[in-house]
Structure formats: structure tokens, C-alpha cells
Amino acid sequence: MTDLPLALITGGAQGIGYACAEAIKENGARIILADINEAGVKAAAEKLGDGTVAMVCDMGDVQQVGEMFDTIEAEHGPVSILVNNAGIARSGDLLETTPEQFMEVINVNLLGTFVALQRAAKSMIENKIAGSIVNMSSINAQVAIPSIASYCASKGGVMQLTKSSSLALAPHGIRVNAVGPGSIDTDMLAGVNANPDAMKMVMSRTPLQRIGVPREIGDVVAFLTSDKASYVTGETIYVDGGRLGMNYTC
């Protein structure tokens, strides 16, 4: 086993997850990418290189998450950095959304985040690792869109899970933070990018007048997982081009 820290990034096949992996790798960590997309995560690991490991896992399946950690610990050692990035969104009319559709999003975005966080923290404590965990929240933890109620609820839950787990894990030297992206150029925003009217609406609520790129999220995540953020825990940092601060005066 090498002395380099081991970082697990979920939802790492593309977009924000892959950008997080790139930035954390530059800080000197070994990287494990996990994603439900087998072909995508394998290609991403090969592209990142330097022994990056690809693992297939549905973060909405508690058993799969546990088995993934079993394999990682047996073959690579304990994780000292966890980035809970995997997430999904499902759009629909609030009055027509079924409990099953609502829970599909909650299971991946919130339950999956909790299960991975808990398992990583237990291993960190057992191995006396002062680790770092970063959860991916969203500006929709604070603002809302009526057609994605389940997503908004899940990201609000991630924000509060981050706060409560940071308190629980602080005595063990484990830091827990979150990042809340605004409008970032990923597949999730593809529909907006292709619609001039929708993009005009986004820009009307973005003081910096552009959408962000995944690496701008990755760099903040890499900072939070580094020693440069050694006194930061329980925080959600919003990377949103100024959107949350906007009011009628703008």
C-alpha cells in the first residue's frame, strides 16, 4: 500500500465528478471512480490514468454501496477522501409525481450519500484517519424549482446531513463539507443550453452572466479535501455565479 491518500468519487464517469477527480488527483491522491455507467466509468478511469480504479455501483442500492466499500478496503485500503457526487433529477408535475418516483431521487441523492458517508467514516475512525468528506448539494437546497421537488428536497437534506454529520465526526478529526453548484455546463443542463429562452432566464438570475464549468466545482471540492481547508467543517459553499445573493435591486 502507498502512503498517498485514497479518494473515492461517486458519479465520477463525467461532468462534475470527473472534474473533482482531476483536481484531487493533482493534489496527490490515488483515485477511485464509481458510477452506475460501466462503460463510462471505465473510460474515465483510463483517461485519468496513473492507476485510477473504476468501480460500478448504483448509489441508490444500499447493498451495492456496502459491497463497493468492501472491495475497496480489501483491494486498496481505507478511503481517506470521499466525494459524494452521484445524483439524479427527475422532472414532473408535483401533483402527478408518485411516491416511487419521488423516492427514486431520494434514494440516490440523499440515502446513497448517507450510506457512503457512514461507511467511509466508520473506516476512517477504525484506521485513525483524519479524513475529509464532501457532499454535493445544490443551490436548490435553498431556492426551489416546482418541477423538481424531489431533487430540491434531496439537496436540502444533503445540506443538513452535512451539518449534522460534521458535528458527529468532528471529535474524530473528520471534516464534512458540501458544495452547492449553480448552473454548470453538464448533461443535466443540456436542455437549458439548447433552449435560448431557458438560457436567457438562467442568465437573468446569474450576476456573472455565464454558466459555470465542471472544473470550477472540482477546484472547490479539491480545496475542501486538502489541508488548506483544515479548519473548515459543516459548511456548504455555493459556487453559483452570485445567484443566491441576487435580489430585486440587481
DOSEMI-882422 format. One record per residue (C-alpha): residue number from 1; residue in three letters; y, z, x. Coordinates in steps of 0.25 Angstrom, whole numbers. Layout:
BEGIN
KETI     n   res       y       z       x
KETI   NUM   ALA       Y       Z       X
...
//
This chain:
BEGIN
KETI     n   res       y       z       x
KETI     1   MET       0       0       0
KETI     2   THR      14      -3       5
KETI     3   ASP      26       6       5
KETI     4   LEU      34      -3      -3
KETI     5   PRO      37       1     -18
KETI     6   LEU      29      -5     -29
KETI     7   ALA      37     -11     -40
KETI     8   LEU      31     -15     -54
KETI     9   ILE      40     -24     -62
KETI    10   THR      35     -27     -76
KETI    11   GLY      39     -40     -83
KETI    12   GLY      40     -46     -69
KETI    13   ALA      36     -60     -71
KETI    14   GLN      50     -65     -73
KETI    15   GLY      64     -62     -76
KETI    16   ILE      70     -48     -74
KETI    17   GLY      56     -43     -70
KETI    18   TYR      55     -53     -59
KETI    19   ALA      69     -51     -54
KETI    20   CYS      66     -36     -54
KETI    21   ALA      54     -38     -45
KETI    22   GLU      62     -47     -36
KETI    23   ALA      73     -37     -34
KETI    24   ILE      64     -25     -32
KETI    25   LYS      55     -33     -22
KETI    26   GLU      68     -35     -14
KETI    27   ASN      69     -20     -13
KETI    28   GLY      56     -20      -6
KETI    29   ALA      46     -17     -17
KETI    30   ARG      32     -22     -20
KETI    31   ILE      32     -29     -33
KETI    32   ILE      22     -30     -45
KETI    33   LEU      26     -39     -57
KETI    34   ALA      20     -36     -70
KETI    35   ASP      21     -45     -82
KETI    36   ILE      13     -50     -94
KETI    37   ASN      15     -64     -90
KETI    38   GLU       3     -66     -80
KETI    39   ALA       7     -80     -74
KETI    40   GLY      22     -76     -73
KETI    41   VAL      20     -63     -66
KETI    42   LYS      10     -69     -56
KETI    43   ALA      20     -80     -53
KETI    44   ALA      32     -70     -52
KETI    45   ALA      24     -61     -42
KETI    46   GLU      20     -73     -34
KETI    47   LYS      35     -77     -34
KETI    48   LEU      40     -63     -30
KETI    49   GLY      29     -63     -18
KETI    50   ASP      27     -52      -8
KETI    51   GLY      14     -47     -15
KETI    52   THR      21     -46     -29
KETI    53   VAL      10     -42     -39
KETI    54   ALA       9     -48     -53
KETI    55   MET       3     -40     -64
KETI    56   VAL       0     -44     -78
KETI    57   CYS       4     -33     -89
KETI    58   ASP       8     -33    -103
KETI    59   MET      18     -21    -103
KETI    60   GLY      16     -19    -118
KETI    61   ASP       2     -15    -115
KETI    62   VAL       1      -1    -111
KETI    63   GLN     -13      -3    -105
KETI    64   GLN      -9     -15     -97
KETI    65   VAL       2      -7     -91
KETI    66   GLY      -7       4     -87
KETI    67   GLU     -17      -6     -81
KETI    68   MET      -6     -13     -73
KETI    69   PHE      -1       0     -67
KETI    70   ASP     -16       4     -63
KETI    71   THR     -17      -9     -56
KETI    72   ILE      -4      -8     -49
KETI    73   GLU      -7       6     -44
KETI    74   ALA     -21       3     -39
KETI    75   GLU     -17     -10     -32
KETI    76   HIS      -3      -8     -27
KETI    77   GLY       1       7     -29
KETI    78   PRO      10      14     -37
KETI    79   VAL      23       8     -43
KETI    80   SER      36      13     -38
KETI    81   ILE      45       4     -45
KETI    82   LEU      43       0     -60
KETI    83   VAL      52     -11     -67
KETI    84   ASN      48     -11     -82
KETI    85   ASN      54     -24     -85
KETI    86   ALA      43     -31     -94
KETI    87   GLY      49     -33    -108
KETI    88   ILE      49     -42    -120
KETI    89   ALA      58     -45    -132
KETI    90   ARG      55     -49    -146
KETI    91   SER      66     -55    -155
KETI    92   GLY      65     -53    -170
KETI    93   ASP      71     -48    -183
KETI    94   LEU      71     -33    -183
KETI    95   LEU      66     -33    -198
KETI    96   GLU      55     -42    -195
KETI    97   THR      50     -36    -182
KETI    98   THR      36     -30    -183
KETI    99   PRO      33     -17    -176
KETI   100   GLU      23     -25    -168
KETI   101   GLN      34     -34    -163
KETI   102   PHE      43     -22    -160
KETI   103   MET      32     -15    -152
KETI   104   GLU      29     -27    -144
KETI   105   VAL      42     -26    -137
KETI   106   ILE      42     -10    -137
KETI   107   ASN      28     -10    -130
KETI   108   VAL      32     -19    -119
KETI   109   ASN      47     -15    -117
KETI   110   LEU      46       0    -119
KETI   111   LEU      32       5    -119
KETI   112   GLY      28      -4    -107
KETI   113   THR      40       1    -100
KETI   114   PHE      36      16    -103
KETI   115   VAL      21      14     -99
KETI   116   ALA      24       7     -86
KETI   117   LEU      35      17     -83
KETI   118   GLN      26      29     -86
KETI   119   ARG      14      23     -77
KETI   120   ALA      23      20     -66
KETI   121   ALA      30      34     -66
KETI   122   LYS      17      41     -66
KETI   123   SER      12      33     -54
KETI   124   MET      25      36     -47
KETI   125   ILE      24      50     -49
KETI   126   GLU      10      51     -45
KETI   127   ASN      13      43     -32
KETI   128   LYS      26      51     -30
KETI   129   ILE      35      38     -31
KETI   130   ALA      49      39     -34
KETI   131   GLY      49      26     -41
KETI   132   SER      58      18     -50
KETI   133   ILE      56      12     -64
KETI   134   VAL      66       2     -70
KETI   135   ASN      64      -1     -85
KETI   136   MET      70     -14     -91
KETI   137   SER      79     -10    -103
KETI   138   SER      90     -20    -108
KETI   139   ILE     104     -19    -114
KETI   140   ASN      96     -20    -127
KETI   141   ALA      93      -5    -124
KETI   142   GLN     108      -3    -129
KETI   143   VAL     112     -15    -136
KETI   144   ALA     103     -22    -146
KETI   145   ILE      99     -36    -152
KETI   146   PRO      94     -35    -166
KETI   147   SER      83     -46    -164
KETI   148   ILE      76     -38    -153
KETI   149   ALA      75     -24    -158
KETI   150   SER      62     -21    -151
KETI   151   TYR      68     -25    -138
KETI   152   CYS      80     -17    -139
KETI   153   ALA      72      -4    -143
KETI   154   SER      63      -6    -131
KETI   155   LYS      74      -7    -121
KETI   156   GLY      81       5    -127
KETI   157   GLY      68      12    -126
KETI   158   VAL      67       8    -111
KETI   159   MET      81      13    -108
KETI   160   GLN      77      27    -114
KETI   161   LEU      64      27    -107
KETI   162   THR      71      24     -94
KETI   163   LYS      80      37     -96
KETI   164   SER      69      46    -101
KETI   165   SER      59      42     -90
KETI   166   SER      69      43     -79
KETI   167   LEU      71      58     -83
KETI   168   ALA      56      60     -83
KETI   169   LEU      53      53     -70
KETI   170   ALA      65      58     -62
KETI   171   PRO      58      70     -57
KETI   172   HIS      48      61     -50
KETI   173   GLY      59      53     -43
KETI   174   ILE      56      41     -52
KETI   175   ARG      68      33     -57
KETI   176   VAL      68      26     -70
KETI   177   ASN      79      16     -74
KETI   178   ALA      81       4     -83
KETI   179   VAL      89      -9     -82
KETI   180   GLY      95     -16     -95
KETI   181   PRO      97     -31     -93
KETI   182   GLY     107     -38    -102
KETI   183   SER     105     -53    -104
KETI   184   ILE      97     -58     -92
KETI   185   ASP      92     -72     -89
KETI   186   THR      77     -70     -92
KETI   187   ASP      67     -77    -102
KETI   188   MET      71     -66    -112
KETI   189   LEU      85     -72    -113
KETI   190   ALA      81     -87    -113
KETI   191   GLY      84     -88    -127
KETI   192   VAL      98     -83    -125
KETI   193   ASN     100     -92    -113
KETI   194   ALA      96    -104    -121
KETI   195   ASN     106    -101    -132
KETI   196   PRO     121    -104    -129
KETI   197   ASP     125     -95    -141
KETI   198   ALA     116     -84    -138
KETI   199   MET     121     -84    -123
KETI   200   LYS     135     -84    -128
KETI   201   MET     132     -72    -136
KETI   202   VAL     126     -65    -123
KETI   203   MET     138     -69    -115
KETI   204   SER     147     -63    -125
KETI   205   ARG     141     -50    -122
KETI   206   THR     140     -51    -107
KETI   207   PRO     152     -48     -99
KETI   208   LEU     147     -54     -87
KETI   209   GLN     145     -67     -94
KETI   210   ARG     131     -71     -89
KETI   211   ILE     117     -67     -91
KETI   212   GLY     110     -59     -80
KETI   213   VAL      99     -64     -71
KETI   214   PRO      86     -56     -69
KETI   215   ARG      89     -52     -55
KETI   216   GLU     101     -45     -59
KETI   217   ILE      92     -36     -67
KETI   218   GLY      82     -36     -55
KETI   219   ASP      92     -31     -45
KETI   220   VAL      96     -19     -54
KETI   221   VAL      81     -15     -56
KETI   222   ALA      79     -16     -41
KETI   223   PHE      91      -7     -39
KETI   224   LEU      85       3     -49
KETI   225   THR      72       3     -42
KETI   226   SER      78       5     -28
KETI   227   ASP      83      17     -20
KETI   228   LYS      97      12     -23
KETI   229   ALA      95      18     -37
KETI   230   SER      88      31     -33
KETI   231   TYR      97      39     -41
KETI   232   VAL      97      31     -54
KETI   233   THR      87      34     -65
KETI   234   GLY      87      33     -80
KETI   235   GLU      97      22     -80
KETI   236   THR      98       9     -87
KETI   237   ILE     106      -1     -80
KETI   238   TYR     111     -12     -89
KETI   239   VAL     112     -26     -82
KETI   240   ASP     119     -34     -93
KETI   241   GLY     132     -41     -88
KETI   242   GLY     140     -30     -95
KETI   243   ARG     135     -32    -109
KETI   244   LEU     133     -17    -113
KETI   245   GLY     147     -14    -109
KETI   246   MET     153     -24    -118
KETI   247   ASN     162     -20    -130
KETI   248   TYR     172     -27    -139
KETI   249   THR     182     -26    -128
KETI   250   CYS     175     -36    -120
//
